[in-house]
Amino acid sequence: MTRYVAVVWFKNGMKREYGNTTDRAYAERIGAQMFEQEMRSAPGDMLKPSRYEVIEKK
């Protein structure tokens, strides 16, 4: 069974994984929401996210 995880990448090279679901659309929503949340709460430019993506985990 395929699982999907939203990954938020940061400018300093760090990444955070959110969610673990079988629904790709749900993982996309989680990724977008967490990207926006991380963007708003970042204390500095280097800790702001640069992108997010949804990856498959088997």
Order of alpha helices (4+ residues) and beta strands (2+ residues): beta-beta-alpha-beta
